[in-house]
Amino acid sequence: MTGETRHSDRAGESRVFPVGAVGILHGLCAVLFCLYAAMAALEDGLVQVAASGVAGSALLLWVAAARVTLLRNTTDDDPVGVDVDLRASGVVVASLLGAWGLMLLSVVLWVIVLLTDAASLDSPGFMIITVLGAIGSLPDLLRLARGRLHRWTIRTDETGFHYAGWHTRLDVPWSDVRGFTGQDRPAGVLVRLGDGESITLTVTPFDVTPAGLATRLQSARSLARR
């Protein structure tokens, strides 16, 4: 197997997501925001504050979605070298963390309402589902507090290829890498390893196309191995 980089004929194309998927994503964010903004306008007390928090969370998710899908500063013209350093947009990271924080705060308020005045709620079922979902995110909150929840980063240097993203952290020496392949669906880069295995890196958080990222990583590998 050679280290040749393969990619689609759309190497220079900045759009990395299907139009339909983008429309659905933004539609869901809009519906969620409008639903809870309306609830906040109609309710009062803790329920109003909690609904406002969820509406704010939906708005921040919408901001992150817009930054990733509509406002990408995609370029494949960055200088080629051994050292590649790509980091997820600060807007995306801050928006996601803000949305998570507002959701957790809203869930705390809903728990208080459920425990103290559940009879006043017309339909607490959805609130309960949301509370359970938030409880499921607590392990990630612990990882965040311990510094084990990683910002999406791709780096290369003379020693090898380094990736961090959410729960995952990889440090792979160049001797274990056989090549990089840009792929459109899902949008990412397939990293081919020497043992016949492979891993796929998403390009969603980064301002780069799959083909462009594959080219940069392959160039870094070739230069480092000279």
BAKOLSE-399087 format. One record per residue (C-alpha): x, y, z; residue in one letter. Coordinates in Angstrom, 1 decimal. Last residue first. Layout:
# BAKOLSE-399087
{{X; Y; Z}; a}
...
# end
This chain:
# BAKOLSE-399087
{{12.9; 12.6; 4.4}; r}
{{10.2; 11.0; 6.7}; r}
{{9.0; 14.3; 8.1}; a}
{{8.5; 15.8; 4.6}; l}
{{6.4; 12.9; 3.4}; s}
{{4.3; 12.8; 6.6}; r}
{{3.7; 16.6; 6.4}; a}
{{2.7; 16.3; 2.8}; s}
{{0.3; 13.5; 3.6}; q}
{{-1.3; 15.6; 6.4}; l}
{{-1.7; 18.6; 4.1}; r}
{{-3.2; 16.6; 1.3}; t}
{{-5.6; 14.7; 3.5}; a}
{{-6.7; 18.1; 5.0}; l}
{{-7.4; 19.6; 1.6}; g}
{{-9.3; 16.5; 0.4}; a}
{{-11.5; 16.5; 3.5}; p}
{{-12.1; 20.2; 3.2}; t}
{{-10.7; 22.6; 5.8}; v}
{{-12.0; 25.1; 8.4}; d}
{{-12.1; 22.5; 11.2}; f}
{{-14.9; 21.4; 13.5}; p}
{{-16.6; 19.2; 10.9}; t}
{{-13.5; 17.7; 9.4}; v}
{{-14.1; 14.3; 11.0}; t}
{{-11.2; 11.9; 11.4}; l}
{{-11.6; 8.3; 10.4}; t}
{{-9.3; 5.5; 11.8}; i}
{{-7.8; 2.6; 9.9}; s}
{{-6.5; -0.9; 10.6}; e}
{{-4.3; -2.9; 8.3}; g}
{{-1.4; -3.0; 10.8}; d}
{{0.4; -0.1; 9.1}; g}
{{-2.4; 2.4; 9.6}; l}
{{-4.6; 4.2; 7.0}; r}
{{-6.0; 7.5; 8.2}; v}
{{-9.4; 8.1; 6.6}; l}
{{-10.1; 11.9; 6.4}; v}
{{-13.5; 13.4; 6.9}; g}
{{-16.9; 14.3; 5.5}; a}
{{-19.1; 11.2; 5.9}; p}
{{-19.5; 11.0; 3.0}; r}
{{-16.9; 13.1; 1.2}; d}
{{-13.7; 11.2; 1.8}; q}
{{-10.1; 12.4; 1.9}; g}
{{-7.6; 9.5; 2.1}; t}
{{-4.5; 9.6; 4.3}; f}
{{-1.5; 7.3; 4.1}; g}
{{0.5; 4.5; 5.6}; r}
{{0.9; 5.7; 9.2}; v}
{{2.7; 3.5; 11.8}; d}
{{6.2; 4.8; 11.0}; s}
{{4.8; 8.3; 11.2}; w}
{{4.3; 7.8; 15.0}; p}
{{0.6; 8.0; 16.1}; v}
{{-0.5; 10.0; 19.1}; d}
{{-4.3; 9.7; 19.6}; l}
{{-6.6; 11.4; 22.1}; r}
{{-10.4; 10.7; 22.0}; t}
{{-13.1; 11.6; 24.5}; h}
{{-13.9; 15.0; 22.9}; w}
{{-11.3; 15.4; 20.1}; g}
{{-7.5; 15.1; 20.2}; a}
{{-5.3; 14.1; 17.3}; y}
{{-1.5; 13.8; 16.9}; h}
{{0.4; 12.6; 13.9}; f}
{{4.1; 11.8; 14.0}; g}
{{7.6; 12.6; 15.4}; t}
{{8.6; 15.5; 13.2}; e}
{{5.4; 17.3; 13.8}; d}
{{1.7; 17.0; 13.1}; t}
{{-1.3; 18.4; 14.8}; r}
{{-5.1; 18.0; 14.7}; i}
{{-7.2; 19.5; 17.4}; t}
{{-10.8; 19.2; 18.6}; w}
{{-11.0; 20.5; 22.2}; r}
{{-10.5; 17.6; 24.6}; h}
{{-12.6; 16.4; 27.5}; l}
{{-10.0; 15.0; 29.9}; r}
{{-9.2; 18.2; 31.8}; g}
{{-10.6; 16.8; 35.1}; r}
{{-13.5; 19.2; 35.2}; a}
{{-14.3; 18.3; 31.5}; l}
{{-14.2; 14.6; 32.3}; r}
{{-16.6; 15.1; 35.2}; l}
{{-19.0; 17.0; 32.9}; l}
{{-18.6; 14.1; 30.4}; d}
{{-19.7; 11.7; 33.2}; p}
{{-22.7; 14.1; 33.9}; l}
{{-24.1; 13.9; 30.4}; s}
{{-26.5; 11.0; 31.1}; g}
{{-28.0; 13.1; 33.9}; i}
{{-28.8; 15.7; 31.3}; a}
{{-30.6; 13.2; 29.2}; g}
{{-32.6; 12.1; 32.3}; l}
{{-33.6; 15.7; 33.0}; v}
{{-34.7; 16.2; 29.3}; t}
{{-36.8; 13.1; 29.5}; i}
{{-38.4; 14.3; 32.7}; i}
{{-39.1; 17.7; 31.2}; m}
{{-40.8; 16.0; 28.2}; f}
{{-43.1; 14.1; 30.6}; g}
{{-44.0; 17.0; 32.8}; p}
{{-47.2; 17.8; 30.8}; s}
{{-49.5; 20.3; 32.5}; d}
{{-47.2; 21.2; 35.4}; l}
{{-48.7; 22.6; 38.5}; s}
{{-48.9; 19.1; 40.1}; a}
{{-45.1; 18.8; 39.9}; a}
{{-44.7; 21.6; 42.5}; d}
{{-41.8; 20.9; 44.8}; t}
{{-39.9; 17.9; 43.4}; l}
{{-40.7; 18.5; 39.7}; l}
{{-40.1; 22.3; 40.1}; v}
{{-36.7; 21.7; 41.7}; i}
{{-35.8; 19.2; 39.0}; v}
{{-36.8; 21.7; 36.4}; w}
{{-34.4; 24.3; 37.9}; l}
{{-31.6; 21.8; 37.8}; v}
{{-32.4; 21.0; 34.2}; v}
{{-32.3; 24.6; 33.3}; s}
{{-28.8; 24.9; 34.7}; l}
{{-27.7; 21.8; 32.9}; l}
{{-29.1; 23.2; 29.6}; m}
{{-27.4; 26.6; 30.1}; l}
{{-24.1; 24.9; 30.7}; g}
{{-24.4; 22.6; 27.7}; w}
{{-25.3; 25.5; 25.4}; a}
{{-22.4; 27.6; 26.7}; g}
{{-20.0; 24.7; 26.2}; l}
{{-21.3; 24.2; 22.6}; l}
{{-21.1; 27.9; 21.9}; s}
{{-17.6; 28.3; 23.3}; a}
{{-16.3; 25.4; 21.2}; v}
{{-18.0; 26.5; 18.0}; v}
{{-16.9; 30.1; 18.4}; v}
{{-13.4; 29.1; 19.3}; g}
{{-13.2; 27.3; 16.0}; s}
{{-11.7; 23.8; 16.2}; a}
{{-7.9; 23.7; 16.1}; r}
{{-5.6; 22.8; 13.3}; l}
{{-1.8; 22.8; 13.7}; d}
{{0.3; 21.2; 10.9}; v}
{{4.1; 21.2; 11.3}; d}
{{5.9; 19.3; 8.6}; v}
{{5.1; 21.8; 5.9}; g}
{{2.7; 22.9; 3.3}; v}
{{1.5; 26.5; 3.3}; p}
{{-2.3; 27.0; 3.6}; d}
{{-4.1; 27.0; 0.3}; d}
{{-6.9; 24.5; 1.1}; d}
{{-9.2; 27.1; 2.5}; t}
{{-12.5; 27.0; 4.3}; t}
{{-13.6; 29.9; 6.4}; n}
{{-16.8; 28.1; 7.3}; r}
{{-19.7; 30.4; 7.9}; l}
{{-22.6; 28.2; 6.7}; l}
{{-22.1; 24.7; 8.1}; t}
{{-19.7; 25.0; 11.1}; v}
{{-20.4; 28.5; 12.1}; r}
{{-24.2; 28.1; 11.5}; a}
{{-24.3; 24.9; 13.6}; a}
{{-22.4; 26.6; 16.4}; a}
{{-24.8; 29.6; 16.4}; v}
{{-27.8; 27.2; 16.3}; w}
{{-26.4; 25.4; 19.3}; l}
{{-26.1; 28.7; 21.0}; l}
{{-29.8; 29.5; 20.2}; l}
{{-30.9; 26.1; 21.4}; a}
{{-29.1; 26.7; 24.7}; s}
{{-30.7; 30.1; 25.0}; g}
{{-34.2; 28.5; 24.5}; a}
{{-33.3; 25.9; 27.1}; v}
{{-32.4; 28.6; 29.6}; g}
{{-35.5; 30.6; 28.8}; s}
{{-37.5; 27.4; 29.5}; a}
{{-35.8; 27.1; 32.9}; a}
{{-36.5; 30.7; 33.8}; v}
{{-40.1; 30.4; 32.8}; q}
{{-40.5; 27.1; 34.7}; v}
{{-38.9; 28.8; 37.7}; l}
{{-41.5; 31.5; 37.9}; g}
{{-43.8; 32.2; 35.0}; d}
{{-45.0; 30.5; 31.8}; e}
{{-46.3; 31.9; 28.5}; l}
{{-43.3; 33.8; 27.3}; a}
{{-40.8; 31.1; 28.4}; a}
{{-42.9; 28.5; 26.6}; m}
{{-42.8; 30.5; 23.4}; a}
{{-39.0; 30.8; 23.7}; a}
{{-39.0; 27.1; 24.3}; y}
{{-40.8; 26.2; 21.1}; l}
{{-39.1; 28.9; 19.0}; c}
{{-35.6; 27.7; 20.0}; f}
{{-36.3; 24.0; 19.4}; l}
{{-38.0; 24.7; 16.1}; v}
{{-35.1; 26.9; 14.9}; a}
{{-32.5; 24.3; 16.0}; c}
{{-34.4; 21.6; 14.3}; l}
{{-34.7; 23.6; 11.1}; g}
{{-31.0; 24.4; 11.1}; h}
{{-30.1; 20.8; 11.3}; l}
{{-32.7; 19.8; 8.7}; i}
{{-31.4; 22.4; 6.2}; g}
{{-27.8; 21.4; 6.7}; v}
{{-28.7; 17.8; 6.1}; a}
{{-30.5; 18.7; 2.9}; g}
{{-27.7; 20.8; 1.6}; v}
{{-25.3; 17.9; 2.0}; p}
{{-22.2; 18.9; 4.1}; f}
{{-18.6; 19.5; 3.0}; v}
{{-19.1; 22.7; 1.0}; r}
{{-15.7; 24.3; 0.5}; s}
{{-15.1; 22.6; -2.9}; e}
{{-11.5; 22.6; -4.0}; g}
{{-11.0; 18.9; -3.9}; a}
{{-14.3; 18.1; -5.7}; r}
{{-12.8; 15.5; -7.9}; d}
{{-12.6; 13.2; -4.9}; s}
{{-9.5; 12.4; -2.9}; h}
{{-6.5; 10.0; -2.9}; r}
{{-3.3; 10.7; -1.1}; t}
{{-0.5; 8.4; -2.1}; e}
{{1.3; 6.7; 0.8}; g}
{{1.5; 3.4; -0.9}; t}
{{0.0; 0.0; 0.0}; m}
# end
